[in-house]
Amino acid sequence: MSPPPASLGASDLLDPRDAAPAARARLHAWLALQRHAAYRPAHAKACLERGQGPVETLAALGGGRTPARVLPEADLARACELLIRHGARIVPFGSALYPLRIATLRDAAPVLAVRGDPGVLAGPFVAIVGARVPTRLGTELAFELARELAANGVGIVSGLALGIDAAAHRGAIAAHGTTVAMLGCGPGALVSDAYMMGIEPVTQRQRMDEALDAIMALLRCDGPVTMKTDWFELREARLADGDDRDLRAREDAVRDDEGEDDRELREDLVQGNLHAGVITRPAGLRRSVRAAARSPGRLLPAGDLRAPAARPT
């Protein structure tokens, strides 16, 4: 893990490995706020923007809540252990590292858990996501678009799934660019979540932690993963890739379902031109992406890019 830049303040990046009492208290407060406000963050964000810190924000949300009540010490220890195990650190709302385009959302999360260099989140990004079993055309277009954007200084955000997501990540890597994976592993701390998923509330957090352990082990690619819990078992498991026969068979099946219009569109798009989200022809994808990269506002959503007013500690 790269250390935070020296110019950043103590509140910009929270490290679960830091055992200093003040650092532990800050981390405790932010994680407690995340647990309580994760599903209704708009009120919490409004408080933070007014300059209130996480402890004051918890109190403002009502019910006499404190970090110790919302996140007992045992839960805090488990959360820190999980963050340390996966090499993640916490970027709180108001930090210089918190992405501005997320911060401008009405329901921006109180904290983000980041593995890797959080400094890259400040750059321009384009999200490329799609089907897990795409056509070959879709895969090629996602890869080429991501590669050209990354080569021109635009980062790629995707979900680390098979298909289009994987092609987008690979395209950015092929250009030696920046790519960010967003993992859908939210708090899962509400009883209603457990009922929605059909499991007992007392087991939901443990199961989420176990599932995340399995996902991260697979992503590390250190070798086949064997893991057994009371609800799933992996035996010599590994991530599937594009060479797997079953994936190729499913991709071929998708292509077999294409009509003549789809095949003509495939041929057109191979020579196509992407401009502001509209496919035209025949100027060429590379030239259009380079032009768009010079004006990233045409690709990225418009919004208020002012930094959050508050930077509570």
TABEL-V983669 format. One record per pair of residues at least 6 apart in sequence whose C-alpha atoms are under 7 Angstrom apart, sorted by the first residue. I is the first residue (numbers start at 1). J is the second residue. D is the distance in whole Angstrom. If there is no record, write none. Layout:
I:J:D, I:J:D
//
This chain:
1:116:6, 2:117:6, 11:95:7, 11:313:5, 12:91:6, 12:92:7, 12:95:4, 12:96:6, 12:97:6, 13:89:7, 13:90:6, 13:91:5, 14:27:6, 14:89:6, 14:90:5, 14:91:6, 15:89:5, 15:90:7, 16:80:5, 16:83:7, 16:84:6, 16:89:7, 17:84:7, 18:24:7, 28:67:6, 28:76:7, 29:54:6, 29:55:6, 29:67:5, 30:54:6, 30:111:7, 32:67:5, 32:70:6, 32:71:5, 33:54:6, 33:58:6, 33:110:7, 34:110:6, 34:111:6, 35:187:6, 35:189:7, 36:70:7, 37:44:6, 38:109:6, 38:187:7, 41:107:5, 41:108:6, 41:109:6, 41:110:7, 42:106:6, 42:107:5, 44:57:6, 45:108:7, 45:110:7, 47:57:6, 48:57:7, 48:310:6, 49:308:6, 49:309:6, 49:310:5, 50:310:6, 51:310:5, 51:311:7, 51:312:6, 52:312:6, 53:312:5, 53:313:6, 55:66:7, 55:67:7, 58:65:6, 58:66:6, 59:65:5, 59:66:7, 83:89:7, 87:115:6, 88:113:6, 88:114:5, 88:115:4, 89:113:6, 89:114:5, 89:115:6, 90:111:6, 90:112:6, 90:113:5, 90:114:6, 91:97:7, 91:98:6, 91:111:6, 91:112:5, 91:113:6, 92:98:7, 92:110:6, 92:111:4, 92:112:6, 93:110:5, 93:111:6, 94:308:6, 94:310:6, 94:311:4, 94:312:7, 95:311:6, 97:118:6, 97:119:6, 97:122:7, 99:121:6, 99:122:6, 100:305:6, 100:307:6, 101:305:7, 102:108:6, 103:308:7, 104:304:6, 124:154:5, 124:155:6, 124:296:7, 125:154:5, 125:155:4, 125:156:6, 125:157:7, 126:154:7, 126:155:6, 126:156:5, 126:157:6, 126:300:6, 127:156:6, 127:157:5, 127:158:6, 128:156:7, 128:157:6, 128:158:6, 128:165:7, 128:168:6, 129:158:6, 129:159:7, 129:164:6, 129:165:5, 130:164:5, 130:165:6, 131:163:6, 131:164:6, 132:161:7, 132:162:5, 132:163:4, 132:164:6, 133:163:5, 133:250:7, 133:251:6, 134:163:6, 134:164:7, 134:251:7, 135:251:6, 135:254:6, 135:255:6, 137:266:6, 138:164:7, 139:163:7, 139:164:6, 139:167:6, 142:164:6, 142:167:6, 142:168:5, 143:167:5, 143:168:5, 143:170:7, 143:171:4, 144:171:6, 146:156:6, 146:168:5, 146:171:5, 146:172:5, 147:171:4, 147:172:5, 147:174:6, 147:175:5, 148:286:6, 148:289:6, 149:289:6, 149:293:6, 150:156:7, 150:172:5, 150:175:6, 150:177:5, 150:178:6, 151:175:5, 151:177:6, 152:290:6, 152:293:6, 154:293:7, 155:177:7, 155:178:5, 155:179:5, 156:169:7, 156:172:7, 156:178:6, 156:179:5, 156:180:6, 157:179:6, 157:180:5, 157:181:6, 158:165:5, 158:169:7, 158:180:7, 158:181:5, 158:182:6, 159:165:6, 159:181:5, 159:182:5, 159:183:6, 160:166:6, 160:181:6, 169:179:6, 172:178:6, 172:179:6, 188:205:7, 189:205:7, 191:201:5, 194:200:6, 194:201:5, 194:204:6, 217:225:7, 218:225:7, 218:238:6, 218:239:6, 224:236:5, 224:237:5, 224:238:5, 225:234:7, 225:235:7, 225:236:5, 225:237:5, 225:238:6, 226:234:5, 226:235:5, 226:236:5, 226:237:6, 227:233:6, 227:234:5, 227:235:7, 228:234:6, 271:281:7, 271:282:6, 271:284:6, 272:279:6, 272:280:6, 272:281:5, 272:282:5, 272:283:7, 272:284:5, 272:285:6, 273:279:6, 273:280:5, 273:281:5, 273:282:6, 273:283:5, 273:284:5, 273:285:5, 273:288:6, 274:280:7, 274:285:6, 274:288:6, 274:289:7, 275:288:6, 276:298:6, 276:299:6, 292:298:7, 292:299:7
//
